[in-house]
Amino acid sequence: MSDAWVYMLRCGDGSIYTGWSTDVQRRLARHRSGSASRYTASRLPVELALALEMPDRSAARREEARIKALDRPAKLALIAAATSAGVEPVASRAGVSAPVRA
């Protein structure tokens, strides 16, 4: 399993949150409980939209910063493109049992 992941969450208000983690399942559970970040805690529920495997932590941080700099339409296009390219199995490789939906 990869050492680092970049993930995107769809929040209850429709916004998109981007982060990185070495354990997506644990991080998603913290977001869902409201203890991972103030941003997602005030926008529950959250749903995993995309999880991208990265070669290492440094690459994950760079990709997180790149995605965060995108505007909303570009973020949605990234999710849609990855989903249509068959990235959905990434959720199971990341240890997340819930399906990935765009």
N, C-alpha and C positions, 0 to 999 in steps of 0.2 A: 504494500500500500504506500501511497505517496506520503512524503513528509510534510507537504503543504498544499493547501487548497485555497482558491478564491471562490467565494460564494456570493450569490445575489438572492435577496429575500424580497418577496412582494408583501408589503405591509397592509394592514387592515384598511388604511386610508387610500390604498392604491399606489403609494410611493414605493420606490425601489431602494433598498439598502444594500450596500456592498461592503464586504469584509473579507478577511483571510483567517485561516485557522489551520492547526495541525490535526484537529479532530472535529470534523464538521458535525457529526452527530451530537457530540457534547456541546458544541457552540450553539447549534440550533435549539437544543433543549434549554440552554440558558436564555436565549432570545425569547423563546416561547414562555418561559417563566417570568420574564420581565427583568432579569438580573444581568443581562449582557451589555446593554447600552441604554442610555436615557432615550435615545431616538426611537428605538424599537419598542421600548417599554410603554411609550405613550401612543403607540400605533398598533397594538395587538388586535387580532392575531397576526402572526407572520407565517409565511409559507415559503419553502425553498423553491426558488425559480430556476436556479442554475448552480452547479458546483463544477469548477474547472480544476483539474489536477495540474499542479505546478511541479517543476523539477526540484525546487528547494524554497526555503523561506524567503530568501532575498527576491527571487523571481515572483513569488506570491505578493510580496509587498509592492513591487513595481507594477504588477498587473492590477492590483487593487487601486493604486493611485491613478493609473491610466484610465480605468473604468470610471472611477469617481469623477474624473475630469470631463467625461462625456455628458452630453445633454440627455434628457429623458428619452426622446425618440431614438437616439443611438443606443441607449441601454436596452430599450425594448427590442430593437432590431438585433442586438447581440443575443438576447435570450431566444428570440424567434429563430435566428439562424442556427444557433447551437441545437435547439430542439428539433428543427427540421433536418439537421445533419445527423440526428440519432444520438445526441449526447445524453439522453435520458438514463442509460445504464450507469452513468457516473454517480448517481445518487447511491446506488448499491455499493459501488466501489468505495465511496466515501463513508460507508457505514450508516447511511440514512435509509430507514425503511420506508418512509413516505415517498410517494412518487414525485418526480420533478415535473412541474407544470409551468408553462409560460404565461 
